[in-house]
Amino acid sequence: MSKSPLKIYAPTFGGIAVLLGGAYVFADQFVAETPAVGFGVSAAHAQSAAGASVDAADGAPSVPEPADMEKVADGSDAMEAADGASRHQAAAPSRDGGYGLGRAALEEEVAAWDIDIRPDGQGLPEGEGDVWTGEELYVAQCATCHGDFGEGAGRWPQLALGMGTLTSDDPVKTVGSYWPYLSTVWDYVHRAMPFGAAQTLSDDEVYAITAYILYLNELVEDDFVLSSSSFADVEMPNAGNFFMDDRPDTELTAFSGEVCMENCKEDVQITARARVLDVTPDAGGGEGTDPTQTPTMDEAMDGGGQEDASAPAAAAPETGVAETADAASEAPDAGATQTAAADPALVEAGAAVFRKCQACHQVGDGAANRVGPQLNGLIGRTVGGLDGYSYSGVFADAAAEGVVWTEAHLAEFLSDPRGTYQGTKMSFAGLRSADEIAAVTAYIEAEGTE
């Protein structure tokens, strides 16, 4: 005969109920509610606590009265006291119409954020900086990303030249070609540069770097000094092409009408890929790519020159059809020059100076045309006459006239590139020291012997 399930489970559930009931009674009798500190406490409890602290300091701690103990233990009295304290608590000071949060900012706190510069120069600090100082700072702080001459390293932004390209299929937006206000340049350098160490430049250093960027864009001469007083004298070439946003009146009405759904293309074809067009960086260094080369750099530099794709891989030797008597008579002098160039100390010094040139030029074994032509065999070569390289107009004219690179002519050019060949697109300020010119000439001759 089977037993009823009720007889089995009834004692079990009954025991559980008795156990829970006993626990509840025990907790209600011996455990008191503690009011939350953050929401206020009863006045009696606060007074008793204060009294206990004072008496404790005298060495005789006092004990709260039983009546107070009962009020604290009673949850209703404690909560009422807490609510009363909360209602009488003063709101945090704030501006008129505020929400009782925060406070008015201090003058020095506002000044720390108020660093913007207006197009008319309002907000500029006192200070100044010249082009030559800016070149040294730029090479040390900016050239790693933007190139020694603003040509842009890798995929970092190009800062110089690009004039006349904004209406082309491949516009180059630089400080000189696109930016409308000089204040934007100063403010950006001051606020965000150098990368990873923003706002570490002094005001004078920002002025100097900005002056050098202007020089790279052929907007000022090499003796220019930028300051708060000369700031307004600089006119950005593209300022007139910026205007107030009129799209609500011009474009919005045009695009708010009925959508045209006629004469659509039947199919869409992919005509080129970004990687082939050298738009997408190829970090993997795939076949046919060279991460150290930027194929479109010459075009971006607005006529700086490029290697002719139809030219043979190796440049033809620059030798005439027949040797002349004058050339033969000059052979001993060439040998003497080579001897002088072989001075190890001078060549070593020239290697250090050449670092200013290597962003655009190569010399030595395997040298190839980059942004600028390779320099092997430079002394004795016709100016603008290297096969396989497309020169700007001023060098093409020199080649037509038969001008030849000599040590003296090279020294003249390196000391003042834009003065020697007006219209050159080479963004290089030049070398200030005759010793540097002699050293780099010796290095080019020693490394570029053909």
N, C-alpha and C positions, 0 to 999 in steps of 0.2 A: 504494500500500500504506500503510495507516494505521499510525501509531505507537501503542504501548500507553500508556494513561494512567499506568501505573506508572513508565515511563521519563521522563515529564514531571514528575511531582510528587515522586518520590523524591529527586532532588538538592535540591529546594527545602526539603523538611522536614528533610533531613539538615543543611543549612546552618543552619537555625534552631536545631536541637538543639545544634550545636557552639557557636553564639553564646551561647545561654543557659547552657551548661555553663561556658564561659569566664568569663562574668559572675559566676556563683556562686562559682567558685574565687577570683576577684579580690576579691570582697566578703568572703569568709571569711578571707582572708589579711591584709587591710589595714584592715578596719573592726572595732573592738572594741565590745562591748556597754557601754552606760553605765547604771549602776544608777540607778533612779528615786530622786530626792531624798526624796520624800514617804514612801517605804517603808523607808528606812534604807540605810546604806552599810557597806562592810567596815571593820573596825577599823583594818586596815593603811592603807586609803585615807584614813580620817579622820585618823590620826596623821600621815601624810605631808602631807596638806593643811594641818594645823595647823602642822607644822614649817616648811612652805614659807612660811606667813604670818608666822611669827616671824622666820625668817631674812630675809624680804623687808623686814621693818621695820628690820633691822639693815643693810640694803643688800646682803645676800648671799643671794639666794634659793637654797634647796637643791633638789636633784632627787631624787625618790623612787628607792629601790633597784630594780634590775631585777627582783628577786624579787617585790616588791610590784606592779610593773607587770604581771608575768605573772599574779598572782592577780586583779588587777582585770580584766585582759583576759579571763581565763577566766570565762565566765558562771556556772558552777556555784558557784565559790567566792564570787562577789559576791552571788548570790541567797541562799546559806546565811548569809552575814554579815548581809544585810538581814533575813532571817527571824529571826535571833537578836536583832537590835536591836529588832524589833517586839515580840517576845515579852517582852522585859525592860522595855518602855516602860510607865510608870505610868499607870493609868487616871485620867481626869478626876475631880475630887472631886464628890460628889453626896450626896444624902440616902440614908439607910439603905434598902436595897431598891431603889435606883434603877438606872438603866441606864448610869451613868458619864457622864451628860450634864448640863450646866448647873451652877447653884450656888444656894444659898439666897438668896432676895430680901432686900435691905437694908430696914431699917425705913422709910426715906424713900421707897423704891419702893412698898412696901405702902401707905403713907399716901396716896400720889398716886392710887391706885386705890380706896381705901376711903373713898368719899364718899357712900355710901347713907345714907338717913335712915329709921329705923323709925317705925311708926305712933305709938309713945309718945314720939317726939321724940329717942330715943337716936341719937347721932351728929351732932346739930345743933352748929354752931360758935357761938361767942360773937358777939353782934351784935344789932342791932335796926333796924327800919324802920317809918315811919308811913305812913298812907294818902296824905297830901298829897305826900310825897316820892315815893311809889310811883306816883302819877298822872303826875308829870312824867317819870319814867323809863319808864313804860308807854307814854305817848304817843310818846316818842322812840325806844323800842326795840321795841315790840310792836304798836302800833296799825296799822302798815302792813298786817299780815296779819290781826290779830284785831279790828280796828275800835277806835275810840276808847273805846267802852263795852262791849267784849267781845262785840259782836254778830256778829263775823266778817266779814271783807272778802272778797267773792267766794266762793271755795270753801274758804277757810281755816276752821279750826274755830271755833265759837262758844264763848265761855268763860263767859258770864253768863246767869243766869236759866234759863228752861225748867222751873221747878218745876211739878210736877203733870202733866207730859207723858209720863212714862215708861210709863204704862199706856195711852196713846192710840195711834192708828194711826200717828202721826208723832212718836215720842219725840225730845226734844231733850236730848242728853247733854252737860251742861256741868259745870264745877267745882261749881257750887251744886246742880244737880239730880241728879247721878249719882256723882261721885267720893266714895269712902267715907272717905278719909284725907287730912288736910292735908299729911302728910309726902310724899305723892305729888306734890302741887303744888310744894312747896319743892324736892324732889329733881329734878323734871323741869325746872323753871326753871333751877336751878343747873347741871344736867348738860348740857342740850341747847339752852338759849336764850342769847342771841337767835339766830335762824336764821342760819346762816352764820358765826357768831362765838361758838360754844359755849364756856362756861366763862370768859368774859371779864368777867362781872359779879362784883362784890365780894360778900361775905356780907351786908353791910348793904343793898346794892341788891337782893339776892334777897329779903331780909326785906320790904323796902318794896314791891316789885312783888307779892309774895304777899299782903301786907296790902291792896293796892288791888284785887286780884282778889276777895278776900273781900268788900270793900266793894261792888264791882259786883254781887255776888250777894246783897246785903242781909244778910250774915251778921255784919257788924260795923258800928260807927258810924264817922263820919269822924274821930274823935279817937283811934282805936285805934292802938296801937303793938304790932307783932308782934316777939317776941324768943324766945329759948330758954325763958325762964321763963313767958311768956304763951301759948306754943304749945299746951300741953295744955288751955287754957281754951276753945279753939275746937272746937265740935262740928259735924261735917258732917251735914247733914240726912238723907242716904241711907245712913249707915254701918250702920244696923240691918238694911238689906235685903241685906247681903252675908253669906254664911255659907260654911262649909267645903264643899269640893267633895264632894257625896254621889252623884255620877253612877254610880260603880261599884255602889252599892247600889240606886239607884232607876231609872236609865235603862238600864243595861247589861242587866239581867234582862228589861226590857220589850222591848228591841230584839234580844234573843238568841233569842227564840222563833220559832215558825213564821211566815213572812211571809204576810200577807194578800194574796190575789190575787183577791178577789171584790168585786163592786159598784164596779168601776173606771169612770172616765169613758170614754165612747165616743170623745170627741174633746176637743181642747184649743184654746181660742180666745184670741187676744191681745186683751185689753180696753183696754190703754193702752200707750203707749210712753214710755220713760224721758225722751226729749227733750221730749215734750209735758208730762210731769209735772214738768219742770224739775229732773230728777235729774242728767242728763248735761249738763255745761257745753257751751255752743254757742260755740266760739271764733270761728266764722265769722260770727256776728252775722246769722243768717238772718232772714227776714221775720217780723215780729211779736216779735222778741227785742230786748232792750236789755241789753248786757253790764254796764251800770252799775247795773241794777236787780236786786233779789232778791225775787221775788214772794212767797215764803213767809217773809220775814224777820219780818213782824209776828207771825205765828203762833209762830215760833221764840222771839220775845221774850216769849212767855207773856202775851198780853193787851195788848201795847204799842199795838195799834190797827192797823187796815188800811183801805184804801180800799174802799168799798162798790162791788162790781162792777155793781150795778144802778143806781147813781147816775149822773147825767149827767156828761160829761167835764169840764165847767167847773162849778165850785162856784157856787151861786146867790149873788148879792150879799147881804151881811149888812145889809140895811136894813129897817127896820120898815115896817109898813103905812102909818103916818102919823107925821109928825114932831111931836114934842111941843114945848111952849114951852121946857121945860128944855133939850132938846137944841139948840134954836135959840140959846138964850142961851149955850151952851157953845162955839158955833162960833168965836168969837174966840180962846178958849183953845187950840183945836185948831190954829188958824193959827199961834199963837205957838209951840206945840210943834214944828210942822213947820219953822219958822224956825230953832229951836234945833238940830233934827236935821240941818239942812243945813250945819252947820259942817264944812268939808272935813276939817280935822285930826281932829275927833272921829269922823267917819264912817270915815276911813281907819284909825284905831285900832280902831274897832268891827269892821272887816273882818277884822283879824287875830284878834280875839277870837272871831269867828263861826266860825273854823275848828274850834273845839271843838264846834260845833253841827251843822256841815254833813254829818256822817256820817248824821244822821237827819232833818234839816230842810232845806228849800229856801226861798229868798226871792228876789223879783225876777221878771223876765220869764220866763214858762214854768215857774214854780215849781209843783211837784206834790207830792202827798202821798207820803211814803216810809214809813220806819219811824215817823216822827212827822209831824204835819200841816204843810202849807206855812204860812208865816208872813206872807204878804201881808195888809196891813190888820189886823195883830194888835192894835194899840192901839185900843180901842173895840169889839173883838169880844167876843162872849159866850164865856166860858171853856167849852171843850168843845162849842162850838156850830157848828163848821165843817161844812157839809153835805158829804156824801160821805166822811167819815172816821169810823171806828168807834173811839170813845174807851173807855178803861177806866172802871170804875164810879165812881171818885172824881171824874172830870171830868164824867161824865154827871150826877152829883148836883149839881155846881156849875152846870151848864147849866140844870138844872131850877129852881135857886134864882135864876137870872138874874145870876150873878156876871159882871162885865165886866173885861176886861184893861185896866188903867190902867198908867201908868208906875210908879206906886208899888207896885201889886200885882205887876207883872212883876219889879220889883227884889226884892221880898220872895221871890218864887218862885225867881228865879235864885240868890239867896244861899243858899237852903236848900230845894231841891225837895221832898225827902221830908218835911221838917218842915211845909211849907206845905200839901201835899196828901199826907197819909199814905195809902199804898197805891198811889201812882203807880208805874208800871213803867218810868219813864224812869231809866235807869242813868247819872245824871250827878251828880257830887259837888257841883256848884254853883260859883259864882264867888266868890272870896275878897275881891276888891277892888271897892269902890264905883265906882272909876274905870272898871274893866272893864265893870261893869253899865251905867253911863251910856253908854259907848262902843258897846256892842253894841246897846243900845236905840236909839241914834241911827242906827246902821247898818240895823237892821231897819225903822225908820220910813222912812229915805231910800230904801232899795231896794224896800220893799214897799208904796209908795204906790199905791193903786188909783184 
